[in-house]
Every structure is written in structure tokens, then in C-alpha cells.
Amino acid sequence: MKKMLLAIALVAILPLTTWAAPFIMEGDYVRTAVSDNGTLGFGSGTAPGLLHDASGTSTFTTDDYLTPGSPWEIFAVSSSETGNLVNNNTSPSSGGITGSILSTTSSSYDNYVLWEGFSSGYFDFTLETFFNDGDERVSFTTTITATHDLTDLTFLRAIDPDQDVISGHTHDTTNNRGYDANSDGDFDDAGDLAPEDWVSSEGNVTGLTLGLYTDSVYTHNTSIDNAWSSLAATYLAGEDDGDGDWTIGLGFDLGTLLAGQSITLDYAYVMGDSLASVDLPDDDTAPVPEPSTWILMGTGLAGLAWYRRRKSA
């Protein structure tokens, strides 16, 4: 009995292995954080939101792509059973998905955060945020594991990009879905990026570029939305509201996920000093993350060598 009581006492005083959030991540090109609720950025208007040094010299100023005005960086899971559950950097200590940071180290990445959450009775949620020092991007691996049958399941990642508020310019950006490298009216050629795979914002004055990219095998689409919607359905519809102070986002249509099944999604925020230099993920340099398996996102991008510069791993 004494041994049992001692064991219970030891368990009671041993803390859970969690890390203080927000957790700041910094490389040569990117300085950011993962907030309490797993979203990108320290939280609300506090720096760092998303800092970008296009020179790759870790020279970060107070210029921030996320914190000006009304900071807005979200992920959302929706299903018929749960409704739309949203975590937003605007309110970094709350959200529809409850969770915390469980790890901040990886043998594969220089900068890595593992955030785990759940919707009680419906699903478990794992979000890995990572990049190497030489990357001009922030990559994500998101895993949803159903603990209850889920129907009409969707996932969304979206941001309000404000890269030209730096140097006293404007909140407005030049926004595009897809990239037509040779301007022939289609997205089928080498160097093209399909509208469902790529959405971007460019600073009207600086040309600094922030985009969302995936080549996931799961049904997905992008949108530019002037209503700042937090519904994946909006982005899956492929809306294009043009240039302005709008949000850009990437939605995934995941259908039905039965209890016990998991689905893993891979995508990235990519940056560059111009649209022509964005740092798309490259399949022959990207290591395998831990603990989940990365679906390599560079498939079919060999013809884009002229379109983006390679970063050292």
C-alpha cells in the first residue's frame, strides 16, 4: 500500500512536458513564433508576428507582415458534427481547438515546434511548424485523427498579409491565384503554378511577396477574400476578390473521416523579395520531419529552378 501511495504521489508532482508559449523561432530569413493557440506569431499585435529579411542576414527590424492593424492568422477545422472551430492569432490564448506546445526540438530542422490539441470527443489535432535557417518559408504538417466519425470535414489556413505597411506604405497588396509563367492563359506549362495550389500577395511598393502553397493529394483550393472569412468552404470555392487589404487562404476538402482514422496535410507560407524569388519547398533537399511523415511538396517543380532560388538546408 505504501509503495502504491508513493507511486501516486510521484505521478502527482511530476509536471507534464510542455513548453512555455509563445515560442520564438528565428533563421536567416524568417523570425516568427508559435502562439498559445498554435497560430503563427507571438499573439495579436505583439512582435514577432511574421518578420522577413529578404537579404538572409537575420537583420530583423520592427517591420512585420502580421502585426499591423488587426493581426489575423488562422487555422480552422470544420465538420457537420463539430461546426467551425477556429484558432486565430488575434486572440492567442483561446480558440475552438484546445492545445499546447509539446516540443520545440527536432533532429531534422533548425527551428521546430510541435503543438497538439483536440476537440473533446471528436478529434485529436497535431500541428508541426518548422523551417531550417536557410529557408525563406515556414512549413507545416497538420494531422487530424478522428475520435468520432466526422463528415463534411474541411481544414483551412489563412492570413491577412501586411508586408507593405513597413516603411509607412499601405495595407493593400497585389493578390493573385496561380502563376502563369509564360502568360499564355493556362497553368499547364513548366514554371506554372495552378490556382488551387498557390495564392500570393505582393507589396504594391516593395514587391515583397508572401504566399501559401501546397501540392497535396487531397482536394484543395485557394481564395482571395475581402470578407476575411474563416470558413474553408469560402476558399474551396476559389474566390478571387482581387487587390486590396484582403485575406489569402488555402482550404482542404477532406470528406468523411471515421473514428480512428487520421489524415495528414502539408503546406507552407513562402516568402521572397519578389514573386520571382519565392522559396518553394524543394523535394531533393527537404528532410523528413518528426514525428509525422512529410509528403514531399516539390513534385513536378524541377522546371521552376529559374523561378525560385534554392536555399541551403
C-alpha positions as CSV (number, residue, x, y, z in Angstrom):
1,M,0.0,0.0,0.0
2,K,2.9,2.4,0.9
3,K,4.5,1.7,-2.5
4,M,1.3,2.4,-4.3
5,L,0.7,5.7,-2.4
6,L,4.3,6.7,-3.1
7,A,3.8,6.0,-6.8
8,I,0.6,8.1,-6.9
9,A,2.4,10.9,-5.1
10,L,5.3,10.9,-7.6
11,V,2.9,11.0,-10.5
12,A,1.0,13.9,-8.9
13,I,4.1,16.0,-8.6
14,L,5.7,15.3,-12.0
15,P,4.8,18.1,-14.4
16,L,3.6,17.5,-17.9
17,T,6.2,18.0,-20.5
18,T,5.1,21.3,-22.1
19,W,6.9,24.4,-23.2
20,A,6.1,28.0,-22.5
21,A,4.2,29.6,-25.3
22,P,4.6,31.7,-27.3
23,F,7.8,30.2,-28.6
24,I,10.0,32.3,-30.9
25,M,11.7,30.8,-34.0
26,E,14.5,32.5,-35.9
27,G,16.5,31.7,-39.0
28,D,18.4,33.7,-41.6
29,Y,15.3,34.9,-43.5
30,V,12.4,34.4,-41.0
31,R,11.6,35.3,-37.4
32,T,8.3,34.3,-36.1
33,A,6.7,32.5,-33.2
34,V,4.0,29.9,-32.4
35,S,1.4,31.3,-30.0
36,D,-0.5,29.7,-27.1
37,N,-3.3,28.5,-29.5
38,G,-0.9,27.2,-32.2
39,T,-1.3,30.0,-34.7
40,L,1.7,31.8,-36.2
41,G,3.0,34.8,-34.4
42,F,3.6,35.8,-30.8
43,G,0.0,36.9,-30.5
44,S,-2.2,39.8,-31.6
45,G,-0.1,43.0,-32.1
46,T,3.0,41.7,-30.2
47,A,6.2,41.1,-32.2
48,P,7.3,38.9,-33.7
49,G,4.3,38.2,-35.9
50,L,6.0,37.2,-39.1
51,L,9.3,39.0,-39.8
52,H,11.1,38.6,-43.1
53,D,14.6,39.6,-44.0
54,A,15.0,39.0,-47.8
55,S,18.7,39.5,-47.5
56,G,19.1,36.4,-45.4
57,T,21.4,38.1,-42.9
58,S,19.0,37.8,-39.9
59,T,18.6,41.6,-39.9
60,F,15.1,41.8,-38.5
61,T,13.5,45.2,-37.8
62,T,10.1,46.2,-36.4
63,D,8.6,45.8,-39.8
64,D,6.2,42.9,-39.6
65,Y,3.9,41.1,-42.1
66,L,1.3,40.1,-39.5
67,T,1.1,42.5,-36.6
68,P,-0.1,45.8,-38.2
69,G,-3.7,46.8,-37.9
70,S,-5.9,43.9,-37.0
71,P,-3.5,40.8,-36.9
72,W,-5.2,37.8,-38.4
73,E,-3.6,34.4,-38.9
74,I,-5.9,31.4,-38.5
75,F,-6.4,27.7,-38.9
76,A,-9.8,26.1,-38.7
77,V,-11.3,22.6,-38.7
78,S,-15.0,22.2,-39.7
79,S,-17.3,19.2,-39.8
80,S,-21.0,18.6,-39.6
81,E,-20.5,17.2,-36.1
82,T,-18.3,20.0,-34.6
83,G,-19.2,23.1,-36.6
84,N,-16.4,25.5,-37.5
85,L,-13.6,25.5,-34.9
86,V,-11.3,28.5,-35.4
87,N,-7.9,29.4,-33.7
88,N,-7.0,33.0,-34.5
89,N,-3.8,34.9,-33.7
90,T,-6.0,37.9,-32.8
91,S,-6.9,36.0,-29.6
92,P,-3.8,33.8,-29.0
93,S,-4.9,32.4,-25.6
94,S,-8.2,30.9,-26.8
95,G,-9.7,29.1,-29.7
96,G,-12.0,26.3,-30.9
97,I,-9.2,23.8,-30.6
98,T,-7.6,23.5,-27.2
99,G,-3.9,22.6,-27.0
100,S,-0.4,23.4,-26.1
101,I,3.2,23.2,-27.3
102,L,4.7,19.8,-26.5
103,S,8.1,20.0,-28.2
104,T,10.5,22.7,-29.6
105,T,13.3,20.5,-30.9
106,S,13.9,18.3,-33.9
107,S,16.9,16.4,-35.3
108,S,15.7,17.4,-38.8
109,Y,15.0,21.1,-38.5
110,D,16.8,24.1,-37.1
111,N,13.5,25.6,-36.0
112,Y,10.6,23.3,-34.9
113,V,7.5,23.5,-32.8
114,L,5.1,20.7,-32.1
115,W,1.6,21.9,-31.0
116,E,-1.0,19.3,-30.0
117,G,-4.7,19.9,-29.4
118,F,-8.1,18.4,-29.5
119,S,-11.8,18.9,-29.8
120,S,-13.2,16.8,-27.0
121,G,-15.0,13.7,-28.2
122,Y,-14.4,14.4,-31.9
123,F,-10.7,14.6,-32.9
124,D,-7.1,15.0,-31.9
125,F,-5.0,17.6,-33.7
126,T,-1.3,17.8,-34.3
127,L,0.4,20.8,-35.8
128,E,4.1,20.9,-36.7
129,T,5.7,24.3,-37.6
130,F,9.2,24.2,-38.9
131,F,12.0,25.6,-41.1
132,N,15.7,25.5,-41.5
133,D,17.9,28.6,-41.0
134,G,18.4,28.9,-44.8
135,D,14.7,28.6,-45.6
136,E,12.7,31.6,-46.7
137,R,9.5,29.9,-45.8
138,V,7.6,28.4,-42.8
139,S,6.3,24.9,-43.4
140,F,3.5,23.0,-41.6
141,T,2.4,19.4,-41.2
142,T,-1.1,19.1,-39.8
143,T,-2.6,15.8,-38.7
144,I,-6.2,15.3,-37.7
145,T,-7.2,12.0,-36.0
146,A,-10.9,11.3,-35.6
147,T,-12.1,10.0,-32.3
148,H,-15.7,10.2,-33.6
149,D,-17.0,9.8,-37.2
150,L,-16.6,13.1,-38.9
151,T,-18.5,14.1,-42.1
152,D,-18.0,17.1,-44.4
153,L,-14.6,17.6,-42.8
154,T,-12.6,20.6,-44.0
155,F,-9.4,22.4,-43.0
156,L,-8.3,26.0,-43.5
157,R,-5.1,28.0,-43.1
158,A,-5.3,31.8,-43.9
159,I,-3.6,35.1,-43.3
160,D,-4.1,38.8,-43.7
161,P,-0.7,39.8,-45.3
162,D,0.5,43.4,-44.5
163,Q,4.1,43.4,-45.8
164,D,3.8,46.9,-47.3
165,V,2.8,48.6,-44.1
166,I,6.5,48.6,-43.5
167,S,8.2,51.9,-44.4
168,G,4.9,53.6,-44.0
169,H,3.2,52.4,-47.1
170,T,-0.2,50.6,-47.3
171,H,-2.2,47.7,-46.0
172,D,-3.3,46.9,-49.6
173,T,-1.5,44.1,-51.6
174,T,-1.5,42.9,-55.1
175,N,-3.1,39.4,-54.9
176,N,-3.1,36.5,-57.3
177,R,-4.2,32.9,-57.5
178,G,-1.9,30.7,-59.5
179,Y,1.2,31.7,-61.6
180,D,1.2,31.7,-65.4
181,A,4.9,31.8,-66.1
182,N,4.6,32.5,-69.9
183,S,1.3,34.4,-69.8
184,D,-0.4,32.1,-72.2
185,G,-3.6,31.9,-70.3
186,D,-3.2,28.4,-68.8
187,F,-1.3,26.8,-65.9
188,D,-0.1,23.7,-67.6
189,D,3.4,24.7,-68.6
190,A,6.8,24.3,-66.9
191,G,7.1,27.0,-64.3
192,D,3.3,27.5,-63.9
193,L,1.6,27.1,-60.5
194,A,-2.1,26.0,-60.5
195,P,-4.6,28.4,-58.8
196,E,-5.6,25.6,-56.5
197,D,-2.0,25.1,-55.3
198,W,-0.8,28.7,-55.0
199,V,-2.1,32.1,-53.8
200,S,0.1,35.1,-53.2
201,S,0.2,38.7,-52.1
202,E,2.8,41.3,-53.3
203,G,3.6,44.6,-51.7
204,N,2.4,47.3,-54.0
205,V,5.6,49.4,-53.4
206,T,8.2,46.9,-52.2
207,G,7.2,43.8,-54.2
208,L,7.9,41.7,-51.1
209,T,5.9,38.5,-51.5
210,L,4.1,36.2,-49.1
211,G,2.1,33.2,-50.4
212,L,0.5,29.9,-49.4
213,Y,1.5,26.7,-51.3
214,T,0.6,23.0,-51.3
215,D,0.7,20.2,-53.8
216,S,-1.3,17.9,-51.5
217,V,-3.1,14.9,-53.0
218,Y,-6.2,15.9,-51.0
219,T,-8.8,18.1,-52.7
220,H,-7.8,21.7,-52.0
221,N,-8.2,25.3,-53.4
222,T,-7.2,28.8,-52.7
223,S,-9.1,32.1,-52.4
224,I,-8.5,35.9,-52.0
225,D,-11.4,37.0,-49.7
226,N,-12.4,40.6,-49.0
227,A,-14.7,39.4,-46.1
228,W,-11.9,37.7,-44.2
229,S,-13.9,34.5,-44.0
230,S,-12.9,31.8,-41.5
231,L,-14.8,29.1,-43.4
232,A,-12.8,26.6,-45.5
233,A,-15.8,26.5,-47.9
234,T,-15.1,30.1,-49.0
235,Y,-11.6,29.2,-50.0
236,L,-12.5,25.9,-51.6
237,A,-14.8,27.9,-53.9
238,G,-11.8,29.6,-55.4
239,E,-13.0,33.2,-54.9
240,D,-10.8,36.0,-56.2
241,D,-11.7,39.4,-54.8
242,G,-8.6,41.0,-56.4
243,D,-6.2,43.5,-54.9
244,G,-6.7,45.1,-51.5
245,D,-6.4,44.6,-47.8
246,W,-7.9,41.1,-48.1
247,T,-7.0,37.6,-46.7
248,I,-5.4,34.9,-48.7
249,G,-6.1,31.3,-47.7
250,L,-5.8,27.6,-48.5
251,G,-8.7,25.2,-47.9
252,F,-8.8,21.4,-47.9
253,D,-11.9,19.3,-48.5
254,L,-11.4,16.0,-46.5
255,G,-14.8,14.4,-46.8
256,T,-15.5,11.7,-44.2
257,L,-13.0,10.6,-41.6
258,L,-14.1,7.6,-39.5
259,A,-13.2,7.2,-35.8
260,G,-9.6,6.0,-35.5
261,Q,-8.6,7.3,-39.0
262,S,-6.0,10.0,-39.5
263,I,-5.3,12.5,-42.3
264,T,-2.1,14.5,-42.8
265,L,-1.7,17.7,-44.7
266,D,1.4,19.6,-45.8
267,Y,1.6,23.2,-46.8
268,A,3.8,26.3,-46.4
269,Y,3.9,30.1,-46.1
270,V,6.6,31.0,-48.7
271,M,8.3,34.4,-49.0
272,G,10.6,36.2,-51.3
273,D,11.9,39.7,-52.2
274,S,9.7,39.4,-55.3
275,L,7.2,36.9,-56.8
276,A,10.0,35.6,-59.0
277,S,12.2,34.6,-56.0
278,V,9.7,32.9,-53.6
279,D,11.2,29.9,-51.8
280,L,9.0,27.0,-52.7
281,P,9.7,23.7,-50.9
282,D,12.2,21.5,-52.8
283,D,11.9,17.8,-52.8
284,D,15.5,16.9,-53.0
285,T,16.7,19.0,-50.0
286,A,13.7,18.7,-47.6
287,P,14.5,16.3,-44.7
288,V,11.8,14.1,-43.1
289,P,10.2,15.8,-40.1
290,E,9.4,14.2,-36.8
291,P,7.2,12.7,-35.5
292,S,4.9,12.6,-38.5
293,T,5.7,11.8,-42.1
294,W,6.2,14.7,-44.6
295,I,4.6,14.2,-48.0
296,L,7.2,15.9,-50.2
297,M,5.8,19.0,-51.7
298,G,8.3,19.6,-54.5
299,T,6.9,17.1,-57.0
300,G,6.9,18.3,-60.5
301,L,8.7,21.6,-59.7
302,A,12.0,20.8,-61.3
303,G,11.2,23.2,-64.1
304,L,10.9,26.0,-61.6
305,A,14.7,26.3,-60.9
306,W,14.6,29.7,-62.7
307,Y,11.6,30.7,-60.8
308,R,13.0,30.4,-57.3
309,R,16.4,30.3,-55.8
310,R,17.5,27.2,-53.8
311,K,18.1,27.7,-50.1
312,S,20.7,25.8,-48.2
313,A,19.4,23.1,-45.9
